[in-house]
Amino acid sequence: MIQRIGRRRAALLVAAAAATGMVVSGCGDSSGGGSGDGDKSVAVSLITKNSTNPFFVTMQQGAKKAAEAEGVKLTVAAGKEDGDEAGQVQAIEDAIARGDAGILITPNGPGVNPAIKKARDAGLYVIALDTPPDPANTVDITFATDNFKAGELIGKWTATQLAGKPATIALLDLFNDKVVSVDYNRDQGFLTGMGIDTADKKKNGDEAKTGSYSGGSYTIACNEPTNGAEDGGRTAMENCLTKNPDINVVYTINEPAAVGAHKALQAAGKTQGVLVVSVDGGCDGVRQVKDGVIGATSQQYPLKMAELGVQAIKKIANDGEKPKVSEGLDFFDTGVSLVTDKAATGVESITSADGAQRCWG
């Protein structure tokens, strides 16, 4: 899946060294000298989904730190919000025009795929962070959490906590108007962890609405989009409670959505006996676990993704050595840990105190 960098690499690197005037956020030695005498000047663009979610803010900080350490010239860009494909396409076009050596991107959706192909055809090495594109070989490689495993961990934990009670489930996803791998992988992983049969593993909402999970019976009350934001989580939860006021399990795509869902439950006087689970592992999310707002969250590591990405593109530009995917996967797995203060038999986890030592944001 990793393609050879095009013949224009030398020209692109020379252009990258000259592109100082167009850099949005620069890091490192202006000469691009790096740590080795023979290092070439290397310019890299980081394009995140947005610049407000703590996950992406942390990713930007990690990339800047790595760029400074590696002597890499870094440009930071982002969509205006989750789902802003047009903003990311423009940032990719800008990276091509500057002659950057490579791009690190958390894709906002399939609408950016043609622009990524254009960048690779122009000789840029493209690494996806956090969100593998569909298909995976749209980019050269992805550095990401195993999002299916992240969902599976919180699903297994939830099933044990229910102890055989009927589960009435709200699924608070990312989108309902576009298909993004991080969205369906976490959702489908959660259902699989619960022991609920799924249909198309790349589609949310097509599983049976009633049936059996590993401990008893279940009803899926709703699939609602949140756009990965607190206000979206609150609105989604309000809509779900309108459909079924007896919800006792709330899966959320990320921790901002979980906080919004909790506020909706609180306003409705329905926080008691409701399990809220999520994915992210930011410092605020870990505090929410400690405070009992979130029962369990799967912690991922955006700093590691960004640092590895910057280092990889520099290495490729200097000596052509390319990163490899993790064994058995089509991406490089940057790790995931379940954070909860209610450990479950058979589900490996760390405490919120441990999670606080590893958190970000």
Contacts in CASP RR format, 6 or more apart in sequence:
PFRMAT RR
TARGET T0000
AUTHOR 0000-0000-0000
METHOD contacts of the structure
MODEL  1
MIQRIGRRRAALLVAAAAATGMVVSGCGDSSGGGSGDGDKSVAVSLITKN
STNPFFVTMQQGAKKAAEAEGVKLTVAAGKEDGDEAGQVQAIEDAIARGD
AGILITPNGPGVNPAIKKARDAGLYVIALDTPPDPANTVDITFATDNFKA
GELIGKWTATQLAGKPATIALLDLFNDKVVSVDYNRDQGFLTGMGIDTAD
KKKNGDEAKTGSYSGGSYTIACNEPTNGAEDGGRTAMENCLTKNPDINVV
YTINEPAAVGAHKALQAAGKTQGVLVVSVDGGCDGVRQVKDGVIGATSQQ
YPLKMAELGVQAIKKIANDGEKPKVSEGLDFFDTGVSLVTDKAATGVESI
TSADGAQRCWG
1 136 0 8 1.000
1 137 0 8 1.000
1 140 0 8 1.000
1 141 0 8 1.000
1 325 0 8 1.000
1 330 0 8 1.000
2 140 0 8 1.000
2 141 0 8 1.000
2 322 0 8 1.000
2 323 0 8 1.000
2 324 0 8 1.000
3 120 0 8 1.000
3 140 0 8 1.000
5 123 0 8 1.000
5 125 0 8 1.000
5 316 0 8 1.000
5 320 0 8 1.000
6 123 0 8 1.000
8 122 0 8 1.000
8 123 0 8 1.000
9 101 0 8 1.000
9 123 0 8 1.000
9 317 0 8 1.000
12 99 0 8 1.000
12 100 0 8 1.000
12 101 0 8 1.000
12 122 0 8 1.000
12 123 0 8 1.000
12 124 0 8 1.000
13 40 0 8 1.000
13 41 0 8 1.000
13 42 0 8 1.000
13 43 0 8 1.000
13 99 0 8 1.000
13 101 0 8 1.000
13 317 0 8 1.000
14 41 0 8 1.000
15 98 0 8 1.000
15 99 0 8 1.000
16 41 0 8 1.000
16 42 0 8 1.000
16 43 0 8 1.000
16 73 0 8 1.000
16 98 0 8 1.000
16 99 0 8 1.000
16 100 0 8 1.000
16 101 0 8 1.000
17 31 0 8 1.000
17 32 0 8 1.000
17 41 0 8 1.000
17 43 0 8 1.000
17 73 0 8 1.000
19 43 0 8 1.000
19 73 0 8 1.000
19 98 0 8 1.000
19 99 0 8 1.000
19 100 0 8 1.000
20 30 0 8 1.000
20 73 0 8 1.000
22 75 0 8 1.000
22 94 0 8 1.000
22 97 0 8 1.000
22 98 0 8 1.000
23 43 0 8 1.000
23 73 0 8 1.000
23 74 0 8 1.000
23 75 0 8 1.000
23 98 0 8 1.000
24 75 0 8 1.000
24 76 0 8 1.000
24 77 0 8 1.000
25 64 0 8 1.000
25 74 0 8 1.000
25 75 0 8 1.000
25 76 0 8 1.000
26 64 0 8 1.000
26 67 0 8 1.000
26 73 0 8 1.000
26 74 0 8 1.000
26 75 0 8 1.000
26 76 0 8 1.000
27 64 0 8 1.000
27 67 0 8 1.000
27 68 0 8 1.000
27 71 0 8 1.000
27 72 0 8 1.000
27 73 0 8 1.000
27 74 0 8 1.000
28 34 0 8 1.000
28 67 0 8 1.000
28 68 0 8 1.000
28 70 0 8 1.000
28 71 0 8 1.000
28 72 0 8 1.000
28 73 0 8 1.000
28 74 0 8 1.000
29 71 0 8 1.000
30 73 0 8 1.000
31 41 0 8 1.000
32 39 0 8 1.000
32 40 0 8 1.000
32 41 0 8 1.000
32 42 0 8 1.000
32 71 0 8 1.000
32 72 0 8 1.000
32 73 0 8 1.000
33 39 0 8 1.000
33 40 0 8 1.000
33 41 0 8 1.000
33 71 0 8 1.000
34 70 0 8 1.000
34 71 0 8 1.000
34 72 0 8 1.000
34 314 0 8 1.000
35 70 0 8 1.000
35 71 0 8 1.000
38 318 0 8 1.000
39 71 0 8 1.000
39 314 0 8 1.000
39 318 0 8 1.000
40 317 0 8 1.000
40 318 0 8 1.000
41 73 0 8 1.000
42 70 0 8 1.000
42 71 0 8 1.000
42 72 0 8 1.000
42 73 0 8 1.000
42 101 0 8 1.000
42 313 0 8 1.000
42 314 0 8 1.000
42 317 0 8 1.000
42 318 0 8 1.000
43 72 0 8 1.000
43 73 0 8 1.000
43 74 0 8 1.000
43 75 0 8 1.000
43 98 0 8 1.000
43 99 0 8 1.000
43 100 0 8 1.000
43 101 0 8 1.000
43 102 0 8 1.000
44 63 0 8 1.000
44 67 0 8 1.000
44 72 0 8 1.000
44 73 0 8 1.000
44 74 0 8 1.000
44 75 0 8 1.000
44 100 0 8 1.000
44 101 0 8 1.000
44 102 0 8 1.000
44 103 0 8 1.000
44 104 0 8 1.000
44 310 0 8 1.000
44 313 0 8 1.000
44 314 0 8 1.000
45 74 0 8 1.000
45 75 0 8 1.000
45 76 0 8 1.000
45 77 0 8 1.000
45 91 0 8 1.000
45 92 0 8 1.000
45 94 0 8 1.000
45 95 0 8 1.000
45 98 0 8 1.000
45 100 0 8 1.000
45 102 0 8 1.000
45 103 0 8 1.000
45 104 0 8 1.000
46 59 0 8 1.000
46 60 0 8 1.000
46 63 0 8 1.000
46 74 0 8 1.000
46 75 0 8 1.000
46 76 0 8 1.000
46 77 0 8 1.000
46 103 0 8 1.000
46 104 0 8 1.000
46 105 0 8 1.000
46 306 0 8 1.000
46 310 0 8 1.000
47 77 0 8 1.000
47 78 0 8 1.000
47 79 0 8 1.000
47 88 0 8 1.000
47 91 0 8 1.000
47 92 0 8 1.000
47 95 0 8 1.000
47 103 0 8 1.000
47 104 0 8 1.000
47 105 0 8 1.000
47 106 0 8 1.000
48 56 0 8 1.000
48 59 0 8 1.000
48 60 0 8 1.000
48 76 0 8 1.000
48 77 0 8 1.000
48 78 0 8 1.000
48 79 0 8 1.000
48 105 0 8 1.000
48 106 0 8 1.000
49 56 0 8 1.000
49 78 0 8 1.000
49 79 0 8 1.000
49 81 0 8 1.000
49 82 0 8 1.000
49 83 0 8 1.000
49 84 0 8 1.000
49 88 0 8 1.000
49 106 0 8 1.000
49 107 0 8 1.000
49 108 0 8 1.000
49 131 0 8 1.000
50 56 0 8 1.000
50 78 0 8 1.000
50 79 0 8 1.000
50 80 0 8 1.000
50 81 0 8 1.000
50 82 0 8 1.000
50 84 0 8 1.000
51 57 0 8 1.000
51 60 0 8 1.000
51 78 0 8 1.000
51 79 0 8 1.000
52 81 0 8 1.000
53 82 0 8 1.000
53 228 0 8 1.000
53 229 0 8 1.000
53 254 0 8 1.000
53 256 0 8 1.000
54 282 0 8 1.000
54 283 0 8 1.000
54 284 0 8 1.000
54 360 0 8 1.000
54 361 0 8 1.000
55 130 0 8 1.000
55 254 0 8 1.000
55 280 0 8 1.000
55 282 0 8 1.000
55 300 0 8 1.000
55 302 0 8 1.000
55 360 0 8 1.000
55 361 0 8 1.000
56 78 0 8 1.000
56 106 0 8 1.000
56 302 0 8 1.000
57 361 0 8 1.000
58 282 0 8 1.000
58 302 0 8 1.000
58 303 0 8 1.000
58 360 0 8 1.000
58 361 0 8 1.000
59 106 0 8 1.000
59 129 0 8 1.000
59 130 0 8 1.000
59 302 0 8 1.000
59 303 0 8 1.000
59 305 0 8 1.000
59 306 0 8 1.000
60 76 0 8 1.000
60 78 0 8 1.000
60 306 0 8 1.000
61 303 0 8 1.000
61 306 0 8 1.000
62 302 0 8 1.000
62 303 0 8 1.000
62 306 0 8 1.000
62 307 0 8 1.000
63 74 0 8 1.000
63 76 0 8 1.000
63 104 0 8 1.000
63 306 0 8 1.000
63 307 0 8 1.000
63 309 0 8 1.000
63 310 0 8 1.000
64 74 0 8 1.000
64 76 0 8 1.000
65 307 0 8 1.000
66 72 0 8 1.000
66 306 0 8 1.000
66 307 0 8 1.000
66 309 0 8 1.000
66 310 0 8 1.000
66 311 0 8 1.000
67 73 0 8 1.000
67 74 0 8 1.000
67 310 0 8 1.000
70 310 0 8 1.000
70 311 0 8 1.000
70 314 0 8 1.000
71 314 0 8 1.000
72 310 0 8 1.000
72 313 0 8 1.000
72 314 0 8 1.000
74 310 0 8 1.000
75 94 0 8 1.000
75 95 0 8 1.000
75 98 0 8 1.000
75 100 0 8 1.000
77 88 0 8 1.000
77 91 0 8 1.000
77 94 0 8 1.000
78 88 0 8 1.000
78 91 0 8 1.000
79 87 0 8 1.000
79 88 0 8 1.000
79 91 0 8 1.000
79 108 0 8 1.000
80 87 0 8 1.000
81 227 0 8 1.000
81 229 0 8 1.000
82 108 0 8 1.000
82 174 0 8 1.000
82 175 0 8 1.000
82 227 0 8 1.000
82 228 0 8 1.000
82 229 0 8 1.000
83 108 0 8 1.000
83 109 0 8 1.000
83 175 0 8 1.000
83 178 0 8 1.000
83 227 0 8 1.000
84 108 0 8 1.000
85 108 0 8 1.000
85 109 0 8 1.000
85 111 0 8 1.000
85 112 0 8 1.000
88 105 0 8 1.000
88 107 0 8 1.000
88 108 0 8 1.000
88 112 0 8 1.000
88 115 0 8 1.000
89 111 0 8 1.000
89 112 0 8 1.000
89 115 0 8 1.000
92 103 0 8 1.000
92 105 0 8 1.000
92 112 0 8 1.000
92 115 0 8 1.000
92 116 0 8 1.000
92 118 0 8 1.000
92 119 0 8 1.000
93 115 0 8 1.000
93 118 0 8 1.000
95 102 0 8 1.000
95 103 0 8 1.000
95 119 0 8 1.000
95 124 0 8 1.000
96 118 0 8 1.000
96 119 0 8 1.000
96 122 0 8 1.000
96 124 0 8 1.000
99 122 0 8 1.000
99 124 0 8 1.000
100 124 0 8 1.000
101 124 0 8 1.000
101 125 0 8 1.000
101 313 0 8 1.000
101 314 0 8 1.000
101 316 0 8 1.000
101 317 0 8 1.000
102 119 0 8 1.000
102 124 0 8 1.000
102 125 0 8 1.000
102 126 0 8 1.000
102 127 0 8 1.000
102 313 0 8 1.000
102 317 0 8 1.000
103 116 0 8 1.000
103 119 0 8 1.000
103 124 0 8 1.000
103 125 0 8 1.000
103 126 0 8 1.000
103 127 0 8 1.000
104 127 0 8 1.000
104 128 0 8 1.000
104 129 0 8 1.000
104 306 0 8 1.000
104 309 0 8 1.000
104 310 0 8 1.000
104 313 0 8 1.000
105 112 0 8 1.000
105 116 0 8 1.000
105 126 0 8 1.000
105 127 0 8 1.000
105 128 0 8 1.000
105 129 0 8 1.000
105 139 0 8 1.000
106 128 0 8 1.000
106 129 0 8 1.000
106 130 0 8 1.000
106 131 0 8 1.000
107 113 0 8 1.000
107 116 0 8 1.000
107 128 0 8 1.000
107 131 0 8 1.000
107 133 0 8 1.000
107 180 0 8 1.000
108 180 0 8 1.000
109 131 0 8 1.000
109 133 0 8 1.000
109 178 0 8 1.000
109 179 0 8 1.000
109 180 0 8 1.000
110 133 0 8 1.000
110 134 0 8 1.000
110 178 0 8 1.000
110 179 0 8 1.000
110 180 0 8 1.000
112 133 0 8 1.000
113 133 0 8 1.000
113 138 0 8 1.000
116 126 0 8 1.000
116 133 0 8 1.000
116 138 0 8 1.000
116 139 0 8 1.000
117 138 0 8 1.000
119 126 0 8 1.000
120 126 0 8 1.000
120 139 0 8 1.000
120 140 0 8 1.000
125 140 0 8 1.000
125 313 0 8 1.000
125 316 0 8 1.000
125 317 0 8 1.000
125 322 0 8 1.000
126 139 0 8 1.000
126 140 0 8 1.000
127 139 0 8 1.000
127 140 0 8 1.000
127 141 0 8 1.000
127 142 0 8 1.000
127 143 0 8 1.000
127 309 0 8 1.000
127 312 0 8 1.000
127 313 0 8 1.000
127 323 0 8 1.000
128 138 0 8 1.000
128 139 0 8 1.000
128 141 0 8 1.000
128 142 0 8 1.000
128 143 0 8 1.000
128 144 0 8 1.000
128 331 0 8 1.000
129 142 0 8 1.000
129 143 0 8 1.000
129 144 0 8 1.000
129 302 0 8 1.000
129 305 0 8 1.000
129 306 0 8 1.000
129 309 0 8 1.000
130 143 0 8 1.000
130 144 0 8 1.000
130 145 0 8 1.000
130 182 0 8 1.000
130 300 0 8 1.000
130 302 0 8 1.000
130 305 0 8 1.000
131 142 0 8 1.000
131 144 0 8 1.000
131 180 0 8 1.000
131 181 0 8 1.000
131 182 0 8 1.000
132 139 0 8 1.000
132 142 0 8 1.000
132 144 0 8 1.000
132 181 0 8 1.000
132 182 0 8 1.000
132 330 0 8 1.000
132 331 0 8 1.000
133 139 0 8 1.000
133 142 0 8 1.000
133 181 0 8 1.000
134 179 0 8 1.000
134 180 0 8 1.000
134 181 0 8 1.000
134 202 0 8 1.000
136 142 0 8 1.000
136 330 0 8 1.000
136 331 0 8 1.000
137 330 0 8 1.000
140 322 0 8 1.000
141 312 0 8 1.000
141 322 0 8 1.000
141 323 0 8 1.000
141 324 0 8 1.000
141 325 0 8 1.000
141 331 0 8 1.000
141 332 0 8 1.000
142 330 0 8 1.000
142 331 0 8 1.000
142 332 0 8 1.000
143 304 0 8 1.000
143 305 0 8 1.000
143 308 0 8 1.000
143 309 0 8 1.000
143 312 0 8 1.000
143 323 0 8 1.000
143 331 0 8 1.000
143 332 0 8 1.000
143 334 0 8 1.000
144 305 0 8 1.000
144 331 0 8 1.000
144 332 0 8 1.000
144 333 0 8 1.000
144 334 0 8 1.000
145 279 0 8 1.000
145 298 0 8 1.000
145 300 0 8 1.000
145 301 0 8 1.000
145 333 0 8 1.000
145 334 0 8 1.000
145 335 0 8 1.000
145 336 0 8 1.000
146 329 0 8 1.000
146 333 0 8 1.000
146 335 0 8 1.000
146 336 0 8 1.000
147 181 0 8 1.000
147 182 0 8 1.000
147 185 0 8 1.000
147 186 0 8 1.000
147 279 0 8 1.000
148 185 0 8 1.000
148 186 0 8 1.000
148 188 0 8 1.000
148 189 0 8 1.000
148 192 0 8 1.000
149 189 0 8 1.000
149 298 0 8 1.000
149 336 0 8 1.000
150 185 0 8 1.000
150 186 0 8 1.000
150 189 0 8 1.000
150 279 0 8 1.000
150 298 0 8 1.000
150 300 0 8 1.000
150 336 0 8 1.000
151 185 0 8 1.000
151 186 0 8 1.000
151 187 0 8 1.000
151 189 0 8 1.000
151 190 0 8 1.000
151 193 0 8 1.000
151 279 0 8 1.000
151 298 0 8 1.000
152 189 0 8 1.000
152 190 0 8 1.000
152 192 0 8 1.000
152 193 0 8 1.000
153 193 0 8 1.000
153 296 0 8 1.000
153 298 0 8 1.000
153 336 0 8 1.000
153 338 0 8 1.000
153 347 0 8 1.000
153 349 0 8 1.000
154 190 0 8 1.000
154 251 0 8 1.000
154 277 0 8 1.000
154 278 0 8 1.000
154 279 0 8 1.000
154 296 0 8 1.000
154 297 0 8 1.000
154 298 0 8 1.000
154 338 0 8 1.000
155 189 0 8 1.000
155 190 0 8 1.000
155 191 0 8 1.000
155 192 0 8 1.000
155 193 0 8 1.000
155 194 0 8 1.000
155 251 0 8 1.000
155 277 0 8 1.000
156 193 0 8 1.000
156 194 0 8 1.000
156 344 0 8 1.000
156 346 0 8 1.000
156 347 0 8 1.000
157 277 0 8 1.000
157 296 0 8 1.000
157 338 0 8 1.000
157 340 0 8 1.000
157 344 0 8 1.000
157 347 0 8 1.000
157 349 0 8 1.000
158 167 0 8 1.000
158 190 0 8 1.000
158 194 0 8 1.000
158 249 0 8 1.000
158 251 0 8 1.000
158 275 0 8 1.000
158 277 0 8 1.000
158 296 0 8 1.000
159 193 0 8 1.000
159 194 0 8 1.000
159 195 0 8 1.000
159 213 0 8 1.000
159 214 0 8 1.000
159 215 0 8 1.000
160 344 0 8 1.000
160 345 0 8 1.000
160 346 0 8 1.000
160 347 0 8 1.000
161 275 0 8 1.000
161 342 0 8 1.000
161 344 0 8 1.000
162 213 0 8 1.000
162 215 0 8 1.000
162 216 0 8 1.000
162 248 0 8 1.000
162 249 0 8 1.000
162 275 0 8 1.000
163 215 0 8 1.000
164 215 0 8 1.000
164 216 0 8 1.000
165 216 0 8 1.000
165 248 0 8 1.000
166 216 0 8 1.000
166 217 0 8 1.000
166 218 0 8 1.000
166 219 0 8 1.000
167 194 0 8 1.000
167 213 0 8 1.000
167 216 0 8 1.000
167 217 0 8 1.000
167 218 0 8 1.000
167 219 0 8 1.000
167 248 0 8 1.000
167 249 0 8 1.000
168 218 0 8 1.000
168 219 0 8 1.000
168 221 0 8 1.000
168 244 0 8 1.000
168 246 0 8 1.000
168 247 0 8 1.000
168 248 0 8 1.000
168 249 0 8 1.000
169 194 0 8 1.000
169 218 0 8 1.000
169 219 0 8 1.000
169 220 0 8 1.000
169 221 0 8 1.000
169 247 0 8 1.000
169 249 0 8 1.000
169 250 0 8 1.000
169 251 0 8 1.000
170 221 0 8 1.000
170 222 0 8 1.000
170 224 0 8 1.000
170 236 0 8 1.000
170 237 0 8 1.000
170 240 0 8 1.000
170 244 0 8 1.000
170 247 0 8 1.000
170 249 0 8 1.000
170 250 0 8 1.000
170 251 0 8 1.000
170 261 0 8 1.000
171 187 0 8 1.000
171 190 0 8 1.000
171 204 0 8 1.000
171 205 0 8 1.000
171 220 0 8 1.000
171 222 0 8 1.000
171 223 0 8 1.000
171 224 0 8 1.000
171 251 0 8 1.000
172 224 0 8 1.000
172 225 0 8 1.000
172 226 0 8 1.000
172 233 0 8 1.000
172 236 0 8 1.000
172 237 0 8 1.000
172 240 0 8 1.000
172 250 0 8 1.000
172 251 0 8 1.000
172 252 0 8 1.000
172 253 0 8 1.000
172 257 0 8 1.000
172 258 0 8 1.000
172 261 0 8 1.000
173 183 0 8 1.000
173 187 0 8 1.000
173 204 0 8 1.000
173 223 0 8 1.000
173 224 0 8 1.000
173 225 0 8 1.000
173 226 0 8 1.000
173 253 0 8 1.000
174 180 0 8 1.000
174 182 0 8 1.000
174 183 0 8 1.000
174 225 0 8 1.000
174 226 0 8 1.000
174 227 0 8 1.000
174 228 0 8 1.000
174 253 0 8 1.000
174 254 0 8 1.000
175 183 0 8 1.000
175 225 0 8 1.000
175 227 0 8 1.000
176 223 0 8 1.000
176 224 0 8 1.000
176 225 0 8 1.000
177 225 0 8 1.000
179 202 0 8 1.000
179 203 0 8 1.000
181 202 0 8 1.000
182 253 0 8 1.000
183 204 0 8 1.000
183 253 0 8 1.000
184 201 0 8 1.000
184 202 0 8 1.000
184 203 0 8 1.000
184 204 0 8 1.000
186 253 0 8 1.000
186 279 0 8 1.000
187 204 0 8 1.000
187 205 0 8 1.000
187 223 0 8 1.000
187 251 0 8 1.000
187 253 0 8 1.000
188 198 0 8 1.000
188 201 0 8 1.000
188 202 0 8 1.000
188 204 0 8 1.000
189 198 0 8 1.000
190 251 0 8 1.000
190 277 0 8 1.000
191 198 0 8 1.000
191 207 0 8 1.000
192 198 0 8 1.000
193 214 0 8 1.000
194 213 0 8 1.000
194 214 0 8 1.000
194 218 0 8 1.000
195 213 0 8 1.000
195 214 0 8 1.000
196 207 0 8 1.000
196 211 0 8 1.000
196 212 0 8 1.000
196 213 0 8 1.000
196 218 0 8 1.000
197 207 0 8 1.000
197 208 0 8 1.000
198 206 0 8 1.000
198 207 0 8 1.000
199 206 0 8 1.000
199 207 0 8 1.000
200 206 0 8 1.000
204 223 0 8 1.000
205 220 0 8 1.000
205 223 0 8 1.000
207 220 0 8 1.000
209 219 0 8 1.000
209 220 0 8 1.000
210 217 0 8 1.000
210 218 0 8 1.000
210 219 0 8 1.000
210 220 0 8 1.000
211 217 0 8 1.000
211 218 0 8 1.000
211 219 0 8 1.000
212 218 0 8 1.000
219 244 0 8 1.000
221 240 0 8 1.000
221 243 0 8 1.000
221 244 0 8 1.000
221 246 0 8 1.000
221 247 0 8 1.000
222 236 0 8 1.000
222 239 0 8 1.000
222 240 0 8 1.000
222 243 0 8 1.000
222 244 0 8 1.000
224 233 0 8 1.000
224 235 0 8 1.000
224 236 0 8 1.000
224 237 0 8 1.000
224 239 0 8 1.000
224 240 0 8 1.000
225 232 0 8 1.000
225 236 0 8 1.000
226 232 0 8 1.000
226 233 0 8 1.000
226 235 0 8 1.000
226 236 0 8 1.000
226 252 0 8 1.000
226 253 0 8 1.000
226 257 0 8 1.000
228 253 0 8 1.000
228 254 0 8 1.000
228 256 0 8 1.000
228 257 0 8 1.000
229 256 0 8 1.000
229 257 0 8 1.000
230 256 0 8 1.000
230 257 0 8 1.000
230 259 0 8 1.000
230 260 0 8 1.000
230 263 0 8 1.000
231 260 0 8 1.000
232 257 0 8 1.000
232 260 0 8 1.000
233 252 0 8 1.000
233 256 0 8 1.000
233 257 0 8 1.000
233 258 0 8 1.000
233 259 0 8 1.000
233 260 0 8 1.000
233 261 0 8 1.000
233 264 0 8 1.000
234 260 0 8 1.000
234 261 0 8 1.000
234 263 0 8 1.000
234 264 0 8 1.000
235 264 0 8 1.000
236 257 0 8 1.000
236 261 0 8 1.000
237 250 0 8 1.000
237 260 0 8 1.000
237 261 0 8 1.000
237 264 0 8 1.000
237 265 0 8 1.000
238 264 0 8 1.000
238 268 0 8 1.000
240 247 0 8 1.000
240 250 0 8 1.000
241 247 0 8 1.000
241 264 0 8 1.000
241 265 0 8 1.000
241 268 0 8 1.000
241 270 0 8 1.000
245 268 0 8 1.000
245 270 0 8 1.000
247 270 0 8 1.000
247 274 0 8 1.000
248 273 0 8 1.000
248 274 0 8 1.000
248 275 0 8 1.000
249 274 0 8 1.000
249 275 0 8 1.000
249 277 0 8 1.000
250 258 0 8 1.000
250 261 0 8 1.000
250 265 0 8 1.000
250 274 0 8 1.000
250 275 0 8 1.000
250 276 0 8 1.000
250 277 0 8 1.000
251 277 0 8 1.000
251 278 0 8 1.000
252 258 0 8 1.000
252 261 0 8 1.000
252 276 0 8 1.000
252 277 0 8 1.000
252 278 0 8 1.000
252 279 0 8 1.000
253 278 0 8 1.000
253 279 0 8 1.000
254 278 0 8 1.000
254 279 0 8 1.000
254 280 0 8 1.000
255 278 0 8 1.000
255 279 0 8 1.000
255 280 0 8 1.000
255 281 0 8 1.000
255 282 0 8 1.000
255 284 0 8 1.000
255 285 0 8 1.000
255 288 0 8 1.000
255 294 0 8 1.000
255 297 0 8 1.000
257 278 0 8 1.000
258 276 0 8 1.000
258 277 0 8 1.000
258 278 0 8 1.000
258 285 0 8 1.000
258 288 0 8 1.000
258 293 0 8 1.000
258 294 0 8 1.000
258 297 0 8 1.000
259 284 0 8 1.000
259 285 0 8 1.000
259 288 0 8 1.000
259 293 0 8 1.000
261 276 0 8 1.000
262 271 0 8 1.000
262 276 0 8 1.000
262 288 0 8 1.000
262 293 0 8 1.000
262 294 0 8 1.000
265 271 0 8 1.000
265 274 0 8 1.000
265 276 0 8 1.000
275 295 0 8 1.000
276 293 0 8 1.000
276 294 0 8 1.000
276 295 0 8 1.000
277 294 0 8 1.000
277 295 0 8 1.000
277 296 0 8 1.000
277 297 0 8 1.000
278 285 0 8 1.000
278 294 0 8 1.000
278 296 0 8 1.000
278 297 0 8 1.000
278 298 0 8 1.000
279 297 0 8 1.000
279 298 0 8 1.000
279 300 0 8 1.000
280 297 0 8 1.000
280 298 0 8 1.000
280 299 0 8 1.000
280 300 0 8 1.000
281 297 0 8 1.000
281 298 0 8 1.000
281 299 0 8 1.000
281 300 0 8 1.000
281 339 0 8 1.000
281 355 0 8 1.000
281 359 0 8 1.000
281 360 0 8 1.000
282 299 0 8 1.000
282 359 0 8 1.000
282 360 0 8 1.000
282 361 0 8 1.000
283 356 0 8 1.000
283 359 0 8 1.000
283 360 0 8 1.000
283 361 0 8 1.000
284 361 0 8 1.000
285 294 0 8 1.000
285 297 0 8 1.000
285 359 0 8 1.000
286 297 0 8 1.000
286 299 0 8 1.000
286 339 0 8 1.000
286 352 0 8 1.000
286 355 0 8 1.000
286 356 0 8 1.000
286 359 0 8 1.000
287 352 0 8 1.000
287 356 0 8 1.000
288 294 0 8 1.000
288 297 0 8 1.000
289 295 0 8 1.000
289 296 0 8 1.000
289 297 0 8 1.000
289 339 0 8 1.000
289 340 0 8 1.000
289 341 0 8 1.000
289 352 0 8 1.000
290 341 0 8 1.000
290 352 0 8 1.000
290 353 0 8 1.000
290 356 0 8 1.000
292 341 0 8 1.000
295 340 0 8 1.000
295 341 0 8 1.000
295 342 0 8 1.000
296 338 0 8 1.000
296 339 0 8 1.000
296 340 0 8 1.000
296 342 0 8 1.000
296 349 0 8 1.000
297 338 0 8 1.000
297 339 0 8 1.000
297 340 0 8 1.000
298 336 0 8 1.000
298 337 0 8 1.000
298 338 0 8 1.000
298 339 0 8 1.000
299 336 0 8 1.000
299 337 0 8 1.000
299 338 0 8 1.000
299 339 0 8 1.000
299 350 0 8 1.000
299 355 0 8 1.000
299 358 0 8 1.000
299 359 0 8 1.000
300 334 0 8 1.000
300 335 0 8 1.000
300 336 0 8 1.000
301 334 0 8 1.000
301 335 0 8 1.000
301 358 0 8 1.000
301 360 0 8 1.000
302 360 0 8 1.000
303 360 0 8 1.000
304 334 0 8 1.000
304 335 0 8 1.000
305 334 0 8 1.000
308 323 0 8 1.000
308 332 0 8 1.000
308 334 0 8 1.000
312 322 0 8 1.000
312 323 0 8 1.000
315 321 0 8 1.000
316 322 0 8 1.000
323 332 0 8 1.000
324 332 0 8 1.000
325 331 0 8 1.000
325 332 0 8 1.000
326 332 0 8 1.000
326 333 0 8 1.000
337 349 0 8 1.000
337 350 0 8 1.000
337 355 0 8 1.000
337 358 0 8 1.000
338 347 0 8 1.000
338 348 0 8 1.000
338 349 0 8 1.000
338 350 0 8 1.000
339 349 0 8 1.000
339 350 0 8 1.000
339 351 0 8 1.000
339 352 0 8 1.000
339 354 0 8 1.000
339 355 0 8 1.000
340 349 0 8 1.000
340 351 0 8 1.000
340 352 0 8 1.000
341 351 0 8 1.000
341 352 0 8 1.000
343 349 0 8 1.000
343 351 0 8 1.000
350 358 0 8 1.000
END
